[in-house]
Amino acid sequence: MEKITAKITFKRLRNKYRLIILNDDTYEEIIQFKLSRLSVYIALSSISVLLVGLTIALISFTPLKYYIPGYGTRQSKADLQMLKIRTDSLEQAIKYKDTYLENIKTVLSGNTVLQRDTIPINVESKETSPD
């Protein structure tokens, strides 16, 4: 069996082939191509790169990019951040009002327990002596 080397592989890529398209009823030759494996590989690679490039251009330069998850306009991101800040502040205000109303209810019901400071404070006066 023949060993596959770079020279043989390149020679196989450059071999010429003929592609003929015939009419099935009349056997009339419609079109004919002279191709090599290398030209087919190059053509298919070029077409795939071109399609990928067109797809990327279509998405990035048209409004289709706004349908990609996680992508949005700067204005919508800023609006979302403002709404988040407002909700946090409203939740905090509701919490403070609930605490205030609970304290009012306990005072009006008379169930208040006063906690007094029972820690004695020792105040010592320091007399300054003249030196």
Secondary structure by P-SEA (a helix, b strand, c coil): cccccaaaaaaaaabbbbbbbbccccccccccccccaaaaaaaaaaaaaaaaaaaaaaaaaccccccccccccaaaaaaaaaaaaaaaaaaaaaaaaaaaaaaaaaaaaccbbbbcccbbbbbbbbbbbcc
